[in-house]
Amino acid sequence: MSDVLPLKYLAGYPETLLEQVRTLISQDKLAAMLARRYPEAHAVRTDRALWDYVQALKAQHLRSSEPLAKVQYDPQIRLLQHALGTHRMVSRVQGGRLKAKREIRIASLFRDAPAAFLRMIAVHELAHLRHQEHDKAFYQLCAYMEPEYHQLEFDLRLYLTQLELEGRLAG
């Protein structure tokens, strides 16, 4: 069955786990399992609401980190580049000084994703304020801000797989 369904969002996970996912898919139980596990939608629909949401998380966990200049949903983020969100520093010359502003952009698909997945991706992008690389310290910070981070990351990959199976994901 493994050659039938490659599960591109789950690359790198053990084959035994992938077989369990394939079984859920073949029995048409993946969507129901995700809906049971993550029934809660969120009300963060606009860029302004996303700004407020991310700022609240930042204030709770990363008060001393640099301020954010922009937080927004971005329809240009493509899953093919393996991105669900981006963080970047935008440098601009203002007068004789170079100003660096930090921005977070989150893929538009999170407007309709379960609340837990939006929190996970917001935590992930906020962690990049302190750690640029995906190293041990980065993931420790993610787990500090969201104790269920690693499970949410895996389940988000399942969610993306389900969206793709339903044809609702251009990836």
GROMACS elastic network, one bead per residue, 0.5 to 0.9 nm:
[ bonds ]
;  ai    aj funct       b0    kb
    1     4     6  0.52971   500
    1     5     6  0.68665   500
    1    19     6  0.83284   500
    1    22     6  0.77436   500
    2     5     6  0.55973   500
    2     6     6  0.62252   500
    2     7     6  0.87003   500
    2    15     6  0.89609   500
    2    18     6  0.83361   500
    2    19     6  0.74625   500
    2    22     6  0.77792   500
    3     6     6  0.61723   500
    5     8     6  0.85976   500
    5    22     6  0.73467   500
    6     9     6  0.88345   500
    6    10     6  0.85689   500
    6    11     6  0.83175   500
    7    10     6  0.54985   500
    7    11     6  0.67758   500
    7    18     6  0.76992   500
    7    21     6  0.87300   500
    7    22     6  0.83372   500
    7   158     6  0.89434   500
    7   161     6  0.68563   500
    8    11     6  0.54726   500
    8   161     6  0.79087   500
    9    82     6  0.87608   500
    9   157     6  0.54676   500
    9   158     6  0.75372   500
    9   160     6  0.70572   500
    9   161     6  0.64661   500
   10    13     6  0.59644   500
   10    18     6  0.74803   500
   10   154     6  0.78628   500
   10   157     6  0.62703   500
   10   158     6  0.76350   500
   10   161     6  0.83234   500
   11    14     6  0.86425   500
   11    18     6  0.88564   500
   12    15     6  0.86283   500
   13    16     6  0.84706   500
   13    17     6  0.67779   500
   13    18     6  0.68693   500
   14    17     6  0.54358   500
   14    18     6  0.64553   500
   14    19     6  0.88507   500
   15    19     6  0.61208   500
   15    20     6  0.86694   500
   16    19     6  0.51690   500
   16    20     6  0.64967   500
   16    21     6  0.89044   500
   17    20     6  0.51044   500
   17    21     6  0.64513   500
   17    22     6  0.87429   500
   18    21     6  0.50184   500
   18    22     6  0.61567   500
   18    23     6  0.85853   500
   19    23     6  0.61144   500
   19    24     6  0.86464   500
   20    23     6  0.50804   500
   20    24     6  0.63588   500
   20    25     6  0.87295   500
   21    24     6  0.50803   500
   21    25     6  0.62484   500
   21    26     6  0.86257   500
   21    30     6  0.76242   500
   21   158     6  0.80638   500
   22    26     6  0.60288   500
   22    27     6  0.85126   500
   23    26     6  0.50676   500
   23    27     6  0.60826   500
   23    28     6  0.83913   500
   23    29     6  0.84651   500
   23    30     6  0.88473   500
   24    27     6  0.52312   500
   24    28     6  0.60497   500
   24    29     6  0.50083   500
   24    30     6  0.51681   500
   24    31     6  0.88323   500
   24    33     6  0.86626   500
   25    29     6  0.59987   500
   25    30     6  0.54985   500
   25    31     6  0.83375   500
   25   162     6  0.83459   500
   25   165     6  0.89886   500
   26    29     6  0.77276   500
   26    30     6  0.87596   500
   27    30     6  0.80351   500
   28    31     6  0.72721   500
   28    32     6  0.80993   500
   29    32     6  0.53670   500
   29    33     6  0.61028   500
   29    34     6  0.87134   500
   30    33     6  0.51522   500
   30    34     6  0.62438   500
   30    35     6  0.86070   500
   30   158     6  0.78790   500
   30   159     6  0.84946   500
   30   162     6  0.70046   500
   31    34     6  0.52227   500
   31    35     6  0.61007   500
   31    36     6  0.85839   500
   31   158     6  0.89769   500
   31   159     6  0.78504   500
   31   162     6  0.64186   500
   31   163     6  0.88720   500
   32    35     6  0.50329   500
   32    36     6  0.60764   500
   32    37     6  0.85212   500
   33    36     6  0.51669   500
   33    37     6  0.61262   500
   33    38     6  0.85085   500
   34    37     6  0.50350   500
   34    38     6  0.58002   500
   34    39     6  0.78849   500
   34   155     6  0.77278   500
   34   158     6  0.80058   500
   34   159     6  0.70273   500
   34   162     6  0.89847   500
   35    38     6  0.52060   500
   35    39     6  0.51934   500
   35    40     6  0.86690   500
   35   114     6  0.87831   500
   36    39     6  0.57494   500
   37    40     6  0.89028   500
   38    41     6  0.80462   500
   38   114     6  0.60520   500
   38   115     6  0.77585   500
   38   116     6  0.71583   500
   38   117     6  0.87824   500
   39   114     6  0.69215   500
   39   115     6  0.85831   500
   40   114     6  0.58174   500
   40   115     6  0.59256   500
   40   116     6  0.78221   500
   41   112     6  0.74579   500
   41   113     6  0.69557   500
   41   115     6  0.51302   500
   41   116     6  0.84236   500
   42    45     6  0.79395   500
   42   111     6  0.80441   500
   42   112     6  0.78594   500
   42   113     6  0.78773   500
   42   114     6  0.65265   500
   42   116     6  0.85734   500
   42   118     6  0.82729   500
   43    46     6  0.87135   500
   43    49     6  0.81007   500
   43   111     6  0.83850   500
   43   115     6  0.83773   500
   44    47     6  0.80114   500
   44    48     6  0.85039   500
   44    49     6  0.52242   500
   44    50     6  0.56655   500
   44    52     6  0.89577   500
   44    53     6  0.74358   500
   44   111     6  0.67642   500
   44   115     6  0.86919   500
   44   118     6  0.88687   500
   45    48     6  0.84211   500
   45    49     6  0.64956   500
   45    50     6  0.71565   500
   45    73     6  0.88731   500
   45   110     6  0.89163   500
   45   111     6  0.55321   500
   45   112     6  0.81038   500
   46    49     6  0.51454   500
   46    50     6  0.61936   500
   46    51     6  0.85918   500
   46    72     6  0.80947   500
   46    73     6  0.77965   500
   46   111     6  0.81962   500
   47    51     6  0.60727   500
   47    52     6  0.86587   500
   47    71     6  0.69530   500
   47    73     6  0.60188   500
   48    51     6  0.50106   500
   48    52     6  0.63423   500
   48    53     6  0.86144   500
   48    71     6  0.81554   500
   48    72     6  0.76445   500
   49    52     6  0.51159   500
   49    53     6  0.60863   500
   49    54     6  0.86567   500
   50    54     6  0.60784   500
   50    55     6  0.83525   500
   50    71     6  0.67190   500
   50    72     6  0.63971   500
   50    73     6  0.75878   500
   51    54     6  0.53690   500
   51    55     6  0.59745   500
   51    56     6  0.85379   500
   51    70     6  0.73645   500
   51    71     6  0.51458   500
   51    72     6  0.67208   500
   52    55     6  0.51030   500
   52    56     6  0.61019   500
   52    57     6  0.87323   500
   52    71     6  0.88512   500
   53    56     6  0.52790   500
   53    57     6  0.65149   500
   53    58     6  0.87543   500
   53   119     6  0.88287   500
   53   122     6  0.86537   500
   54    57     6  0.51132   500
   54    58     6  0.61008   500
   54    59     6  0.85644   500
   54    71     6  0.75271   500
   54   119     6  0.85463   500
   54   122     6  0.63653   500
   54   123     6  0.82105   500
   54   126     6  0.79810   500
   55    59     6  0.60011   500
   55    60     6  0.85074   500
   55    68     6  0.81764   500
   55    71     6  0.88048   500
   56    59     6  0.50782   500
   56    60     6  0.61803   500
   56    61     6  0.87384   500
   57    60     6  0.51097   500
   57    61     6  0.62175   500
   57    62     6  0.77587   500
   57   119     6  0.86913   500
   57   122     6  0.81140   500
   57   123     6  0.75790   500
   57   126     6  0.83711   500
   57   145     6  0.82701   500
   58    61     6  0.53336   500
   58    63     6  0.61177   500
   58    65     6  0.82593   500
   58   123     6  0.85303   500
   58   126     6  0.69940   500
   59    62     6  0.57972   500
   59    64     6  0.85381   500
   60    63     6  0.67184   500
   60   145     6  0.86562   500
   61    64     6  0.88501   500
   61   144     6  0.84954   500
   61   145     6  0.63664   500
   62    65     6  0.55381   500
   62    66     6  0.87499   500
   62   126     6  0.81204   500
   62   127     6  0.85743   500
   62   129     6  0.86528   500
   62   130     6  0.87326   500
   63    66     6  0.83068   500
   63    67     6  0.88129   500
   64    67     6  0.85940   500
   65   129     6  0.67327   500
   65   130     6  0.71479   500
   66   101     6  0.88606   500
   66   102     6  0.78341   500
   66   129     6  0.72421   500
   66   130     6  0.89006   500
   67   101     6  0.80001   500
   67   102     6  0.71306   500
   68    71     6  0.73262   500
   68   101     6  0.68157   500
   68   102     6  0.50531   500
   68   103     6  0.59000   500
   68   104     6  0.76791   500
   69   101     6  0.56679   500
   69   102     6  0.55571   500
   69   103     6  0.57247   500
   69   104     6  0.84809   500
   70   101     6  0.82719   500
   70   102     6  0.69854   500
   70   104     6  0.62792   500
   70   105     6  0.79500   500
   71   102     6  0.89681   500
   71   103     6  0.58843   500
   71   105     6  0.56718   500
   71   106     6  0.78114   500
   72   103     6  0.83835   500
   72   104     6  0.66618   500
   72   105     6  0.50256   500
   72   106     6  0.62663   500
   72   107     6  0.86711   500
   72   108     6  0.88510   500
   73    85     6  0.86555   500
   73   104     6  0.86827   500
   73   105     6  0.56106   500
   73   107     6  0.56416   500
   73   108     6  0.51054   500
   73   109     6  0.85855   500
   73   110     6  0.80630   500
   73   111     6  0.78654   500
   74    77     6  0.59273   500
   74    85     6  0.82103   500
   74   105     6  0.57396   500
   74   106     6  0.56789   500
   74   107     6  0.50694   500
   74   108     6  0.53899   500
   74   109     6  0.89430   500
   75    78     6  0.79172   500
   75   106     6  0.84394   500
   75   107     6  0.59866   500
   75   108     6  0.50602   500
   75   109     6  0.79497   500
   76   107     6  0.75046   500
   76   108     6  0.82388   500
   77    80     6  0.88467   500
   77    81     6  0.81205   500
   77    83     6  0.65985   500
   77    84     6  0.68298   500
   77    85     6  0.70719   500
   77    86     6  0.81475   500
   77   105     6  0.82876   500
   77   106     6  0.76248   500
   77   107     6  0.54313   500
   77   108     6  0.77594   500
   78    81     6  0.58509   500
   78    82     6  0.72280   500
   78    83     6  0.63442   500
   78    84     6  0.74971   500
   78   107     6  0.76859   500
   78   170     6  0.82524   500
   78   171     6  0.67847   500
   79    83     6  0.52812   500
   79    84     6  0.64583   500
   79   107     6  0.86160   500
   79   169     6  0.88958   500
   79   170     6  0.78446   500
   79   171     6  0.51246   500
   80    83     6  0.73807   500
   80   170     6  0.86780   500
   80   171     6  0.53503   500
   81    84     6  0.88912   500
   81   171     6  0.88885   500
   83    86     6  0.69530   500
   83   106     6  0.89238   500
   83   107     6  0.79189   500
   84   105     6  0.86941   500
   84   106     6  0.62224   500
   84   107     6  0.52534   500
   84   108     6  0.87491   500
   84   109     6  0.85399   500
   84   110     6  0.85672   500
   84   121     6  0.72797   500
   85   104     6  0.72126   500
   85   105     6  0.54114   500
   85   107     6  0.54618   500
   85   121     6  0.69051   500
   85   122     6  0.81580   500
   85   124     6  0.84855   500
   85   125     6  0.67933   500
   86   103     6  0.80157   500
   86   104     6  0.56947   500
   86   105     6  0.51501   500
   86   106     6  0.64288   500
   86   107     6  0.83797   500
   86   125     6  0.66558   500
   87   102     6  0.71498   500
   87   103     6  0.56062   500
   87   105     6  0.64227   500
   87   106     6  0.87709   500
   87   125     6  0.60459   500
   87   126     6  0.80807   500
   87   128     6  0.69329   500
   87   129     6  0.80484   500
   88   101     6  0.81740   500
   88   102     6  0.57114   500
   88   103     6  0.54094   500
   88   104     6  0.67023   500
   88   105     6  0.86387   500
   88   128     6  0.89339   500
   89   100     6  0.59703   500
   89   101     6  0.53489   500
   89   103     6  0.62682   500
   90    99     6  0.81178   500
   90   100     6  0.54741   500
   90   101     6  0.51330   500
   90   102     6  0.62668   500
   90   103     6  0.73533   500
   91    98     6  0.65684   500
   91    99     6  0.55060   500
   91   101     6  0.62992   500
   91   102     6  0.88161   500
   92    97     6  0.83957   500
   92    98     6  0.57269   500
   92    99     6  0.52771   500
   92   100     6  0.64255   500
   92   101     6  0.81180   500
   93    96     6  0.68171   500
   93    97     6  0.57060   500
   93    99     6  0.60573   500
   93   100     6  0.87594   500
   94    97     6  0.53865   500
   94    98     6  0.61633   500
   94    99     6  0.66690   500
   95    98     6  0.80781   500
  102   129     6  0.82350   500
  104   122     6  0.85503   500
  104   125     6  0.66988   500
  104   126     6  0.79370   500
  105   108     6  0.89987   500
  105   125     6  0.84208   500
  106   109     6  0.84081   500
  106   110     6  0.72783   500
  106   118     6  0.87587   500
  106   121     6  0.75682   500
  106   122     6  0.76875   500
  106   125     6  0.84474   500
  107   110     6  0.60582   500
  107   111     6  0.82276   500
  108   111     6  0.56712   500
  108   112     6  0.81359   500
  109   112     6  0.60114   500
  109   113     6  0.65547   500
  109   169     6  0.85743   500
  110   114     6  0.77137   500
  110   115     6  0.85636   500
  110   117     6  0.74115   500
  110   118     6  0.58553   500
  110   121     6  0.86696   500
  111   114     6  0.85850   500
  111   118     6  0.79835   500
  112   115     6  0.86556   500
  113   116     6  0.82179   500
  113   117     6  0.64238   500
  113   118     6  0.67628   500
  113   159     6  0.86841   500
  114   117     6  0.55735   500
  114   118     6  0.67738   500
  115   118     6  0.52626   500
  115   119     6  0.63442   500
  115   120     6  0.87208   500
  116   119     6  0.51187   500
  116   120     6  0.61895   500
  116   121     6  0.88391   500
  116   152     6  0.72077   500
  117   121     6  0.62765   500
  117   122     6  0.85062   500
  117   152     6  0.65954   500
  117   153     6  0.78331   500
  117   155     6  0.84372   500
  117   156     6  0.63417   500
  118   121     6  0.53455   500
  118   122     6  0.60943   500
  118   123     6  0.85323   500
  119   122     6  0.50943   500
  119   123     6  0.60272   500
  119   124     6  0.84986   500
  119   146     6  0.80337   500
  120   123     6  0.51663   500
  120   124     6  0.61458   500
  120   125     6  0.87645   500
  120   142     6  0.83148   500
  120   146     6  0.70957   500
  120   148     6  0.86307   500
  120   149     6  0.62371   500
  120   152     6  0.65791   500
  120   153     6  0.70879   500
  120   156     6  0.87766   500
  121   125     6  0.62140   500
  121   126     6  0.85177   500
  121   153     6  0.84448   500
  122   125     6  0.52607   500
  122   126     6  0.60809   500
  122   127     6  0.85550   500
  123   126     6  0.50632   500
  123   127     6  0.60681   500
  123   128     6  0.88310   500
  123   141     6  0.87964   500
  123   142     6  0.60797   500
  123   143     6  0.88952   500
  123   145     6  0.65997   500
  123   146     6  0.70473   500
  123   149     6  0.84876   500
  124   127     6  0.52397   500
  124   128     6  0.68455   500
  124   138     6  0.85582   500
  124   139     6  0.84273   500
  124   141     6  0.88322   500
  124   142     6  0.60608   500
  124   149     6  0.87158   500
  125   128     6  0.53092   500
  125   129     6  0.73959   500
  126   129     6  0.54597   500
  126   130     6  0.78176   500
  126   142     6  0.84600   500
  127   130     6  0.57122   500
  127   131     6  0.61932   500
  127   132     6  0.81271   500
  127   138     6  0.63254   500
  127   139     6  0.81669   500
  127   141     6  0.62992   500
  127   142     6  0.61043   500
  127   145     6  0.85908   500
  128   132     6  0.50175   500
  128   133     6  0.75015   500
  128   134     6  0.84877   500
  128   138     6  0.73634   500
  129   132     6  0.70738   500
  130   138     6  0.77989   500
  130   141     6  0.87229   500
  131   134     6  0.74719   500
  131   135     6  0.79874   500
  131   137     6  0.72835   500
  131   138     6  0.55191   500
  131   141     6  0.87321   500
  132   135     6  0.85745   500
  132   138     6  0.78353   500
  133   136     6  0.89734   500
  133   137     6  0.88586   500
  133   138     6  0.69307   500
  134   137     6  0.79854   500
  134   138     6  0.56226   500
  134   139     6  0.69182   500
  135   138     6  0.52182   500
  135   139     6  0.64844   500
  135   140     6  0.87067   500
  136   139     6  0.53185   500
  136   140     6  0.61293   500
  136   141     6  0.86803   500
  137   140     6  0.50106   500
  137   141     6  0.62197   500
  137   142     6  0.86737   500
  138   141     6  0.52565   500
  138   142     6  0.63548   500
  138   143     6  0.87842   500
  139   143     6  0.61168   500
  139   144     6  0.84741   500
  139   149     6  0.85304   500
  139   150     6  0.86046   500
  140   143     6  0.51026   500
  140   144     6  0.61116   500
  140   145     6  0.87173   500
  141   145     6  0.62605   500
  141   146     6  0.84845   500
  142   145     6  0.52482   500
  142   146     6  0.59722   500
  142   147     6  0.77321   500
  142   149     6  0.64286   500
  142   150     6  0.86597   500
  143   148     6  0.67126   500
  143   149     6  0.53567   500
  143   150     6  0.73653   500
  144   147     6  0.57681   500
  144   149     6  0.85989   500
  145   149     6  0.82053   500
  146   149     6  0.52133   500
  146   150     6  0.88629   500
  147   150     6  0.80435   500
  148   151     6  0.55275   500
  148   152     6  0.60651   500
  148   153     6  0.86241   500
  149   152     6  0.50917   500
  149   153     6  0.60699   500
  149   154     6  0.87299   500
  150   153     6  0.50653   500
  150   154     6  0.63685   500
  150   155     6  0.86382   500
  151   154     6  0.51956   500
  151   155     6  0.60955   500
  151   156     6  0.84521   500
  152   156     6  0.58535   500
  152   157     6  0.85167   500
  153   156     6  0.50830   500
  153   157     6  0.64319   500
  153   158     6  0.88552   500
  154   157     6  0.51413   500
  154   158     6  0.65080   500
  154   159     6  0.87691   500
  155   159     6  0.61250   500
  155   160     6  0.86202   500
  156   160     6  0.61813   500
  156   161     6  0.85167   500
  157   160     6  0.50935   500
  157   161     6  0.61999   500
  157   162     6  0.86600   500
  158   162     6  0.62145   500
  158   163     6  0.86686   500
  159   162     6  0.50466   500
  159   163     6  0.61897   500
  159   164     6  0.85994   500
  160   163     6  0.50441   500
  160   164     6  0.61638   500
  160   165     6  0.86163   500
  160   169     6  0.75060   500
  161   164     6  0.51384   500
  161   165     6  0.62438   500
  161   166     6  0.87273   500
  161   169     6  0.87278   500
  162   165     6  0.50031   500
  162   166     6  0.62343   500
  162   167     6  0.86326   500
  162   168     6  0.86717   500
  162   169     6  0.88626   500
  163   166     6  0.50997   500
  163   167     6  0.62513   500
  163   168     6  0.51390   500
  163   169     6  0.54325   500
  164   168     6  0.57838   500
  164   170     6  0.73073   500
  164   171     6  0.75458   500
  165   168     6  0.76265   500
  165   169     6  0.81730   500
  166   169     6  0.76904   500
  167   170     6  0.75056   500
